[in-house]
Amino acid sequence: MNMEIEYSNVVNPHSESLSEQNWPLTVKDGYVECKRHVPNVVRAAPPILFLHGIFVGAWCWQHFLKDFAEHGYDAWAISFRGHGHSSRDGEFGLNDFVLDAQAAVDEIKRVTGQMPLVVGHSMGGLVLQRLMLTRQLAGAVLMCAMPPQGLLPLAVGNWCLRPLQMLELGQLMLTQQAINAEQLQFGMFAQPIEAERLQDYAKQTVVEAPRLWSDLMQGAMYTPWLKNCPMALVAASNDTLVPPAITQMTAMSYSVSIHWLDGFGHGVMLERDWQKAAACVRGVIHKMHA
């Protein structure tokens, strides 16, 4: 599918003050919400693109975008179609999300003159693994990411460990219901979170299209043999959705080590101690481009 992209509201990367910009990337079948935080002084590093996981949107990177910009990174995030403020008209699957990511990468290259380093969380990590087959990225950071083997090993492992929660997830998938605050807390958080904040996050979640679940089963099996950029893994020790054993399988697939975040749940970028997670990712990126 060919994608026609338009860009508006261009930001001067040499602005004297921190700038936050929001605009849609216009594509053939709709538009993709895109957020950009421009630092006071741009450091000698590639721009960073953040890719979100299931149910959420670019809003989940709110802390990371500002933090990375304050540390000199040109920070970007998108909402895949069907999420956030992107197009909602249609049922979107994994290949659509890969096309959205390709559009963002190409636009970042056009605007900044550099290929971005991409950070993919959860399902966004699987999108990133497929993206690596078509784009020569500056680097890839898989964070609490689905493995290249896809959803199946996750589903089997979690059925054994948490059958009741998996039954609830299966019901959500079949009935197309939105997740509630209690389910979000169990799946995303290992640290305390205020009830009001949790409710606010739950209200912003979306219902995924049924086709996505079958798409996720396919994984990204070719990427371990064809990866063409530096790669790192960041994982949470208390992750209930992508448990440590799955991350270890991903690490073996790519022959890379794991950077562990102790005491974190799956939603590391929204946890109470998100600053520690951001610092970990920045450290990983610095090592890639030292």
Phi, psi and omega in degrees: 000127176280141182238126179262120187247136174241154181228135177223167176060051182297138182256136175285114182292351179255021179302147182280347180230156179299129184237132176247127183233144176231131177199157177270141165273119182275124179239173188302319185256022178147215181216155183241122176297133181225131178243142178222131173246120183259129183284164175300312178231122182282124179279166180282077181206156179291156171297156182245129175247127180256132179244128185273174180257196183293151173076338188252204180199192181301336181301334182292345180264014186306317180289315184296319182301310180294317182297314181294322177295321179294339176261015171094005180266141172280103193253131183232153172209147177236158166256122175300153177304139186092359183228158175054229179255021175278175179306136178247358185275097179133170174253121188249143180239189186298319180296326175297320180292324176297318177297322177298317179295320177300317179300317180294315179300314181296322180290320177298318177298319181293319185282319186259342184082005181230147170283139182280161163269135187246133175250120181243126181255132174057240176300326176300332175291325176288321173303316180299319180297324175286324179299326181297341180282342185239350182226138177274088185281160176287341179172166180221129175241114176269120184241115183048045193268152169297145183283164178297341178284353175090197187285335188303308180297329175296313182297315181296313181298316182287330174298322180288322185273323188221066186299321182295316179294325178290327175296319178297316179297318178299322178295319177299318181296318184285323185264356180058043177264152176282151177285150179259177185297321180296316179294321178296318180296317180297317185282331191250332194238135172249347180253159180300146177217139180295142182301320181295318179294319179298316178298320179297317178296317182298323180294336183269355180285163183233167174266128181278148178293143180305325183296336182299321186295321176289326176299319183293336177296334185284335178065208179217063192295334184277339188300319180303333180268341187241007182300142188226027178208163176301145184221148175215156178242133173238131185220158181254134185293332183252026181289122179266346180265316175241082186294162184308323181298325179290318178297322177297325176295319177296318179299319177294323181297324184254359181056049177231161178272169182248136173259110187270140172252103183286137177079013180253149170266190185299320183274063189302327185281353178242359179294163179304320182261039183302333180300324178294321178294317179298318179296322178298313181295319177299320179296320177297315180295320180298319179295324179297325188239025178290000000 
